[in-house]
Amino acid sequence: MRDPIGSAAIALIAATAWLPVVFLVRSYRKRINDVHRLGNDLARTRAELQACEADLKHAQTLACAGTTQDIVEREELEASLREQREFFRLISESIGEHIAVLDLEGQRLYNSPSYRQIFGDTRELRGSDSFADVHPDDRERVQQVFKETTRTGRGQEIEYRLVRQDGSVRHMASTGRVITDQQGRAARVVVVSHDITDRKQAEQWERIAATAFESQQGMFITDAHSVILRVNQAFSTITGYSAADCVGRTPKMLSSGRHDAAFYAAMRASIEGTGVWRGEIWNRRKNGEVFAEWLTISAVRDSEGKVTHYVSALTDVSEYKAAQEEIERLAFYDALTGLPNRRLLHDRLRVAIATSARSDRQGALLFIDLDNFKTLNDTLGHDMGDHLLRQVAKRLSGCVRERDTVARLGGDEFVIMLDDLDGRTDEAAGQCRIVGEKVLAVLNHPYDLAGHEYQNTPSIGVTLFGGQHGSAIDDLMKRADLAMYEAKAAGRNTLRFFDPRMQAVVTARAALEKDLREAIRKQDFVLYYQPQVDGVGRIIGAEALLRWQHEQRGIVSPAEFIPLAEETGLILPLGLWVLETACAQAALWAAQPGREHFTVSVNVSARQFRLPNFVEQVLAVLAAGANARNLELELTESMLLDNIEDTIVKMTALKERGVSFSLDDFGTGYSSLSYLKRLPLDQLKIDQSFVRDLLTDPNDEVIARTIITLAASLGLSVIAEGVETVEQRDVLAAQGCHAYQGYLFSPPLPAADFARFLQAP
């Protein structure tokens, strides 16, 4: 890329360099006219002197006697001639012009001393041919002008080249004037010349600068205040802005908005410190298109070092950037599918491994191989095979998060890299299994291959990395590959882990999910109810707790299947069943005399609460016969933090209908008073983890007391769960908590047993 500083500076200098030349030429012309007049006077004086000398030479002796003659006039004439010669010499040496007197054949009769001084000539020039020093290419033209001058008596100005004794060439401008004798005939020619080499070079540089300024490189010149003074055609072609659009405005008109203030501050600092800035910048064309350009800005300073102008040169590098991107695409991306190739996968995997080591999080590789792909190529051809691979790539990309990587290794082999998985092995394996099962389901859908419906299945091998698992890239690839072959050996269209223990965990979770889906379909669930009592032992409500009655396992703990239901989305139909069953039971108990205010508390999952129609779903359940005042929804702190505004809107809508809210497990999460005071809560629930060691751990006692005090200050009721001893109850009562739930009063009971518990004296 060319540096525009020199060419632009030349353009500025050349634009004004001709001004002193004009004044110089005018001065020279006046001097030339003076010399011509002097030459004519000198010629006439010389002619008179020569006539006198001729008369004396041819005078005949008339007598032997001596004679005398008055020579005063002759001496005065000779003195005048010497004076004029000296005057001519002084003028010719002082005016800086090169004066020559030639005869009518062009032979030199006189040359001013300046000729030798400037042209370095040591020869005796008198009597030499004046045309011999003219450049051969100009000689004939100069001779023709000289002849025309002697013939017509009218001088002409002519420019030509003169060759110096050392061979160098100078440009000259000469004017000849004819000097006549007493009869008015041409006798001599006085030629006054001056060296115009500097002017010619300036004109040449001006043409070069003008040509450079109008080059293919965009250029613009501003004043010291960055106001645009001039732009070239290339600038207009690149940006779309004409000179009329730009002149008088600043380069800010080109700003794309992609660079911050720090970028421009660094640019200004570079120009102020070094006089130049070079770099890549994104600007905007007149049509709004943003493009990349390489920009050079140079400061132009005067003799005192003060900035007078800025010269900027820009080159559109959009095509270069596109070429770079194409090169990168060819180097790092698969040409058929557009997915990252093996090289880019290894680069990203190297970064993911390092990140995993720092964050104590795990990652995974899923090695995917299409089953019986060779058969497709053999039957329908490689074009159909390529078509299938492109569709597979698109489907795989839709199965993962944006930060994950889907790569094609070659042939029908693909790899998915998952990062930022759970730090625990079993949880990370479960996350991998979810993705793997999604991939299996998506790739099992039929493919449309140019009108042919085609069914294909994958085999998937999985290995984890980070934590206790090896981190060498080659080893990871081998493990995933081996696991993939295990999947093929197991009958294909399945998923296998490299670690057998992990495989056992994944298999167990897969079996549990299958059973859970079947249980939801058959409604193999039951609600247990744990009583909530007040300070005098009166039953004021109950918490509904879900139990799974498994055919082989018996009663399955919620801690075992609720997280799986959350991950798979099965919590939504399960949560709706719990809400419907609990509300129906609450309506039965509230119908009993004296139990109009009996409440049933139902835990709501985060996924369930985030449903856009959650409020409508609850109201529809209540419309089946339950009273909203008998329903209390228990929320956890973590689910409230995701979208506090949406949470407040939903809670407010339900509370206006009579539903109450309790904040479960308060103090175990990231409690925030700023949101706590905004939420339309009715109750805080002291978590059993604080109640369990209430009598032995001072910290738990302080936390429980603080929660009770906070609830009172916010106008909320408070209840403690996990109360198992009278001593715990008494400490809580002394601190101001008068509602309890725990085994001290009763374990969770089936509905029938709970009904009998209500009737007990």
N, C-alpha and C positions, 0 to 999 in steps of 0.2 A: 504494500500500500504506500503510495507516494506521500511525502510530507508537503503540505501546501504552503508552508511558511514562506519559502523562497519565492515561489511563483507569485504569491499574492502580494508580497512586499514589492516585487518588481513591478507588478501591475500598478501599484499605488505610486511608485516613484516615476515610472515611465509616463504616467498620465500627466505629470506636471513638468517633466524634464525639458520639453520643447519651448517653454516660456522664455528662459534667458537667451536661447538661441535666436529668437525673433529679434530681441533688442540688439544682440551682437551683430546680426546681419545688417540691421539698419545702420549701426555705427560704422561698420566696415564699408558700406556703400558710400557713406559721406566721405570717409577717408580716401576711398578709391577715386571719387570725383576730384578731391583736392589734389591727389597725386597726378591725375590726368592733366589738370590745369597747369600744374607745375611743370609737367613734362613738355607740354606745348610751349611754355615760356622758355624753357631751357633749350628746346630744339631751335627756336627762332634766334635766340642769343648765339647759340653755337654756329648757326648758318651765317650770321653777320660777321662773326669772328673769322670764320673760314674764308669769307669773301675778301676780308681785309688782308689776310695772309696771302691769298692768291694774287692780289694786286701788287703786293710788295715783291713777290717771287718773280713776277713777269715784267717788273719795271726795267726799262732799258737805260743804260748809262749815256747821258747826253754830252757830258763834258768831263774833263778830268778834274775839274775844280770840285771841291767838296760842297755838299749841300746839307742843309738842315731841314728837319720836319718836326712839326709839333705832334708828339705821340701821347699827349695827355689823354686824349679821347680813347686811344687804344688801350692804355693802361687802365683807364676807368672801366672799359669794356671787359678786359681780362679779369679785373678785380670783381666785377659784377658776376662774371661767369663762374669764377671760383666760389664766390659767395653762394650762388644758386646751386652749384654742385654740392657744397658742404651742407646747405639747407636740405637738398634732396636726400643726401646720405643720412643726415640726422633723422629726417622724417621716416625714411625707409627702414631704419634700424629701430625706431621707437614705437611705431604703430603696431608692430607684431605681425604685419602682413608680409607675404613673400612677393617681392616685386622683381620682375624681370623685364628687360628691354630686348626685344627680338628684332632682327631684320625681317624683311618680307619673305624670307625662306624659312624662318623659324630658328635661325641660328642665334645663339645667345650673345648679346653685346654687353649685357650687365645682369647681375643677380645680386639681390640684397644678401647681406651676411646671414640673415635668419635662415636662409635656405640651407646653408651648410650646418648651422647649429641644430636645426630640427631634424634634418634628413641624414645627418651624419656623413656628408659627402666631403671628401678631402681633395677631389680632383679640381683641376683648373677648368672652370666651366665656360670661360669666355671663348666664344667661337664654336662651342659644341652644339650638337643637335638637341633642341629642347624636347623633341618628340621621343627621343630614345628612352627616356625614363618613364614614359607613359605605359601603363599596362597594355600588353599586346592586344587584349580583347577590346580596349577602348581607343587604341592609337588612331585607327582610321577615322573614327568619329571625331576625335579632337582635331585631326588635320583638316577635315572638311569644314569644321566650324572656323578654324583659323583662316583658311582660304576665303571663306565667305566674309569674314571680318575685314580682311585686307581689300577685298574686292568692293565691298559696299561702304566701308568706313564705319559701319555700325557694330559696336561691340555686343557680344552675346555672353551670357553667363552659362557655364557648362560645368557639370560634375563628372568626375572621372577618378580612376585609381592611378596612383603613382607608386612605382616600385623603388624602394630605398636601396642603397648600396648593399645593405646586409640581407636583401631579399624580402624584407617585410613590406607590407602594402599599407599605404595610407590613402584615405579618401580626401580629395581636393575639390574645391569650388573656385573657379577662375573666371575673371572678366577681362577681356582685351579691349583696348582703345587705340585707334590708329592716330599717329602723329604725322602731320603733313609738313612738307617743306614750304618755301616761300611761294612756290607756284601752285600750292594746294594739292600736290600729289602725295600719296601715301609714302612715308619715308621709314617710319619705325612703328613698332607695335609695343605698347606698354601693357604688360599682363600683371594684374594684381590677383594673388591667390591666397586662400586661407585653408587651413586644415579643418575638415569637417568629420574627421574619423570618429570623434567622441559623439557627435550628433548622430552619425550613422549607426554607431553601436547602440546608442540610446533608443533610436527608432527600432533597431532590430530586437533589442530586449523588450521594448514595448509590444512588438508583434508577438514575441515569444510569450510574454506575460499574458497578453490578451488571449492567445491560443490556449495557454495553460488554464486560464480562468474559465474558459469555455470548454473545458475537457469533460470527460465522462464522470469525473468526480464532482459531486455537488459542493458548491462553495457559497459562503455568504460572509459579508463584512459588516461589522457593527461599529458604532462609535464607542467611546469609553464608558458610556452609560448603557451599553448593550442594545441600542436602538439600531435596527437593521438599515443599512445604507444601500446595499447592493447585493443581488443574488445572481447566480449564473443560470443558464438554461438547464443544466444537469440537476441543479437544486429543484427547479420547478418540476422537472420530469419525475424526480424521486418523491417529492412531497405532495405534488399536485397544486402547490401554491405558486401563483405567478408573482412577478416582481411587484405589480400593483397591490397584490394581497399582502406583501411582506414589508415593503419599505415603510419605515415609520413605526413599525411594531417591534416587539422583542421576541426572542426565541421561545418564550413561554407559550406562544401560540401552538408550538409543536408538542407540548407536554402530553404524555400518555397517561399520567397519573400512577404509573407503576413504581416510581421511585419516591422515596421519602425525603424529608428535609435533610437528613444526615448525608444522603448521597450527593445532593447539590452543594452542601457545605464543604464536603471533601473535594468536590470539583473546584470550587472557588479557592480553597486553600492551596491546591496544587498550582493553579494559574498564578496566584499572588506570589507563591514561593519560588516557582521554577519558570514561570512565563508560559507554561504549556500544560494541557491536560489531554490525555488520550484514553479512550475506553469505549466499551460497548454500552449503548443506551437504547432504551425503547422509546420511540416517538410515535406521533399519530399523524397520518396523512390528512389531507383536506377532506377526503371521503369518509374519515372516521376509522380507517383501518390502522391498527397498531402494528408497527414493524420494527425490526432490529436494525440498528445502524452502527457503524464504527465512526466515531467522531473525534476529530482533533481540533482543539481550540488553542490558538497562539496569540499572545499579546504583542502588539506593535508599540514600541516606545520611541519617544523623540530623543534628541541629543542630551536632554537632561534626565533621561530615564523615566519620564512620565508616560503612562499608558495613554495612547491616542486612539487606538483602534484594536479590535479583536478580529482575527481572521479565522474562520472555521471551515473545515473541510469534512464532508460526510460521505460515507459509502453505504449503500443499501446492502446489508449482509443477510437479508431474509433468505435468499437462495442458499447462501453458505450455511445458515443455521438449519435450513431444511435438509441440506446435504449431510450436515453433522448428525441430525436426528435420524436420517436414513441409515447412515453408517452405524450409529448406535443401535438402531433397530435390527440391522443385519447381524451385528455382533452379539447382541444380547437377547434377541427375540426370535422365536420360531417363525419362519417365513410362511408356513401353511396356516397356522392357527392364530398367530399374533401373540401367543403366550410367551412368558420368559423361557429362555432355553436353559440348558444345563449350566452354562457359565454364569448366567445371572442368578440362577437358583443357588449355586454355590456361594456367590457373593452375599446374597441375602441370608443364607443359612449361617454363614460365618458371623454376620452381624447379630443374628437372632441368638446364636449360642453365647456370644459375649454378653448380650443384654440379659439373657436368662441367668447367667452366672452372677450378674450384679444384683438382679432383682429377686433372686430365689424363686422365680417362676419357671414353669416348665413349658416346653414346646413339643411338637410332634411332627413326624413325617408320615404321610399316607401314600404308599406306592400303589398305583392303580394300573392294572393291565387289563385290556379288553379281551374277553373270552372269544376264542375262535375267530379272531380278526383275519387270519390268513385265508379262511374259507370265504369270507366276503370278497377279498381281493381276487381270489381264484374264480369266483362265480360271477360277480357283477363287475369286476374290473377295478383297477387302482383309482380311477376317477371317483367311483362310488365310495371307495375306502377313504379318500381324502375328504369327500363330502361328510362322511360319518365323523371323521376326526374333528372337523370344524364344529359340528353340532355338539360333540362330546365336550370340547373345550368351552363352548358357551354355557353348557349346562353345569359344568364343574365350577365355573366362575360365579354362577348364581348360588352355589351351595356354601360359600365361605364369606367371612367378613372382608371388609375393604383392605384391612391391614395384612391379611393372609396372602399367600402366594400360591398360584396354580401354574405349574410349569409342564412343558412337554419335553421329555428327554429324547424322543425319537421314536419312530414306528408308532406302536399303539400304547406306549408307556407314558403315563402322566404321574406327576408328584404334586401333592398338596402339602404345603408347610404351614402349620398352625403355630403361632407364638402367643405368649402371654396367657398360658393356661394356668390352672390352679397349681399351687406349689405342692399339694399332696398328690401322691401317685394315683390313688384310687379315683380322686376327683378329676384329675387330668385325663385319666383313661376313660372315665365316663364322658367327658366332653368330646374326646376323640371318637368315641363310639357313636355319639349323637350325630356328629358330622359324617362319619362313615356310613351310618344307616341312611342318612339323607342322600348321600351320593349313590348308594345302592338303589334307593327308590327312584331317584331321578334318572339314572342311566338305564333303568329297566323299562322306562316308557318307550313305546315304539318310535322309530325314526322314519321320517319320510325322505327316501332317497330317490329323487326325481320320479315320484309317483309310485315307487316301490316301498311298501311298508316292511321295515326290517326291525327285528328284535335282537338286542344285544345285551350282554350282562358283563359286569366287571368282577375282578378278584382284587381284593384290597389287603395290603400288608401295612401294619402300623408299628412304629417304634417311637418312644419318647426320647427327648434329650433335655439336658439341664439337670441340676440337682445331683442325684446319685447315679444318673445314667451317663454313659460315655458321650463325649462331645466331638470326637474326630469325625469329620465330614464323610470320609470314605467308609468308616465303620458304620455310621448311621445309614448310609445308602445301602450297604450290604445287609444290615439287619432288616430294613424295610423290605428289601428284595426277597430275603429269605421268608419273611412273614407272608409276603404275597404268594410265594410258591406253596406255603402251608395252606393258604386259602384255596388255591387251585386243587391241591391234594384233597382238601375237604369237600370237593364237589363243585367248586367255582361258585360265582355269584354270592360270595360271602366275604367276611372280614376276619382277619386273624392278627393277634398281637405277637410281637417277637418274644416278650416275657411271658412264660407260662402262668406265673402268678397273676399277672395283669389280665391274662386271658380268662382266668378263673373268675376274677372280679367282674369283668365285662360280661361273661356268660351268665353269671348270677344276676347282674342287673338287667340283662336282656330278658331272662326268664321272669324276673320280678315285674318288669314292664308288661310282658305278655299277660301275666296273671292279673295285673292291675287293670288292664283294659277289659279283660274278661269279667273281673269283679264289678266294674262299673256297669258293664252291660247287664249283668245279672243282679246288680244292687246287693252285693255280698258285704254290705257295710251296716254298722249299727252305731247309734249315738248313745254315749254314756253321759250322765249328768252328775256334776259335783256341786253339792249345795254351797251357797254363800249365806252366811249368818251375820246378824248384827251383834252389838255388844251385849244384849240380854239373851242371846241364843236363838232368836227368832229367824226362821228361814225367809230370806228376802228375795232369793233368786237362785239361779244355777248356771254353771258354764257347760255348754254342750261340747263334748270331746269325742272325736271320731275314732272308731275302732274298725279293723278289717278282720272279718271272720273267714280265715283261709281254710280251705278244705283239708290240706295236709299240715299246715303250720299252726293252725289254731288262730288265736288272736294275735295279729301283727301290730306292733307298736307304730304309732304315727311317725315317730322319729325315723323309722326305716323306710316308709313309703311316701311320706309327704314331700321330701326333697325331690324324689324321682317324679312325682306328679307335677311339681313345679317346673322341672326341666322339660318335661315332655308336653306340657300344656294340659295334661289330664286333670289338673287342679280345677279347671273351669267347670266341667260337668260335675265333678265331685263336690266343689264348693256350692254349686247351685242346689245339689241334692241335700247337702247339710243345711242350707238356709231354709229350704222348703220343709224339711223334716222338723227342724227346731221350732219354726214358727207355728207349725201345726200342733206340736206338743205344748208350746207356750199358750196357745189359745185354749187348750183343754184345761190346763192348770189354772189359768187366770179366770176361767168360768166358775171355779169353786168359790164358795162363800169366803170372803175375807182375803182372797188372793188377787184382787183386781189389779194390784200394782206389782205382781210377781213378774220378774224379768228373767229372760233366758239370754245369756251372752254367747255370741257366735264369733269365732275367729274368722277374719277375712284375709285372704292372701293378697299380696301386692299385685299379682297378675290379675286377680279377679277385680280388685278395686280400680285398676287402670282401665278396665273396659269402658268404652265411651258411653255405653248404655247401662252402667252399673246402677245408677239411681232408678231408672225405669224398671230394671230387673228386680230390685228390692221391693219397690212399690207394687209390682205385679204379684210378688209372693204374698205380701201383706193383704192384698185385695182378696186373696183366697179365703180369708176369715180371721186372720190374726190382727191384733191391735198393735199399732206402732209403738205405744208406750210400753209394751211387754217385750220389745226387742232391743237388745243392746249389742252393738257391733264393737268388737275388740280389734284395734289396729296396733301395729308395731311402729316404733320410731323410724326404722330404716325405710319403710314404705312411704312415710310422709315427706321425706326429704327430696324425692325425685322431682316432683312438680307441686310445690306448696300451694300455688294459686289454684290449680285444678282440684287439689285435695280439699281446700277450704270451700270451694263452690259446691262440690258433691256433698260434703258433710253438712253444710248449711241447708241445702235442699232437703236432705233427709231429716235433719233436726226440726225443720219447720213442720214436718208431718208427724213428729212425736218420737222419732227414733233417737236413742241416746248413744253416746260414744265413750268408750273406755280406752285409755292408752296403756297397752299391755307391755310388760317387761321394761317399765320405765326405769331409766338409769343405767341400763346395760348397753345402750347405744350412744350415739352422739347427740345428747340432749342439748337443746338450744332454747333458751327462754324467749328469744325473739320470735320463734314460730309458735312456741307453746302458748303464748298469750293471745295469739291470733286464731288458734284453732278452736272451734266450737265444741270443746270437750266437756264431759260431765264428771269424769272420774279418772284418777291415776291409780295404777295397780303396781304395788310394790312386788318386785320379782322375788321368787322363792330363793334365789341365790343369796339375797341379802337377809332373808328371814332365817335360813338354815343355820347360820353361825351368829345369829343375833346376840346370843348370850356369851359367846366366847371371843368374838372379833369386834373390838371397839370401832373399827372402820365401818363395818356393816351396821352397827348401832347408830353411828353418826349419819350414815347415808339414809337409813330408814327414817330417822328423826327429821332430816332435811327435806325428804320427799313429803312427809306429813305436813311440815310447816309450809312448804311451797304450795301444796294443794290448798291449804287453808287460806293462804294469802291470795290465791287466784279464784277462790270461791268454788273449788272442786271437792268432791267427795274423794275418799281414799279407801282402798281395800288391799289387804295383804294376802298373798297366796302362799301355799306351802307351809301353813301353820300346823305343826304337829304336836306341840306341847302346850300345856297350860301356861308355863313360864314365858314362852314366846308371846302368847296372847296377852298376858298381863303387861309385859314390857311395851308392846305395841299400844295397848290401851292407855298406859301411863303417858305415852308420847302423843296421844290424841287420835289414834287409829281405832275405829270401832266397827269395822266390817272385816270378815275373815273368810278364808277358804283353805281347806286342807284336811289332812287325815285325822286331825284332832276331832273333827266333826263327822267326816264320812269320806270314804274313798269314792271315786267316780262309780256311779251305779247305772245299770240299764234302766230304761224308762219305767218298767213295771216295779222294780225294786225301789226306785226313787219315789214313785207314787206312794208306796207303803211307808217309806221314810217320812214323807210329808204328813202322813196320818198318825205317825207315832206320837204319843204324849210327850 
